[in-house]
């Protein structure tokens, strides 16, 4: 099939998939290909270095990486301080509290830019990538990965304690937001 025929077929597929909304299917393919490449590179690196892959990860590591994945995904996708990383792909919308911001994906530009914007502004989407990196790190550099994951887990726990404290303080003051 010619390049023109393939492009026409892809355009028909996009229109059939989402006739009333722009969905960057080409960008999603690039993102999936990149993820597969990164995962393959990690697997290759594990094989080349001869690092042993655990048959079953320890429950403590699963819990540690789960909490660290949650925190790093939110930090990268929602934190105001990391907005420069997302700025080429998103547009600031509004603050959403606790140092986080809401951003909109930039619609102009390539479908790849749009897909990256969706990935970088969605903590649920980004979690897959973060978990893969941390899991790879657990095999390739377990001590360092556990140290980083411990720090991220401590920050996540601190976040929840800060929110609980603020809620308790508001309740003690009768539910008022005013600081006297």
Secondary structure, 3 states (H helix, E strand, C coil): CCHHHHHHHHHHHHHHHCCCCCCCHHHHHHHHHHHHHHHHHHHHHHHHHCCCCCCCCCHHHHHHHHHHHHHHHHHHHHEHHHHHHHCCCEEEEEEEECCEEEEEECCCCCHHHHHHHHHHCCHHHHHHHHHHHHHHHHHHCHHHHHHHHHHHHHHHHHHHHHHHHHHHHHHHCCCCCCCC
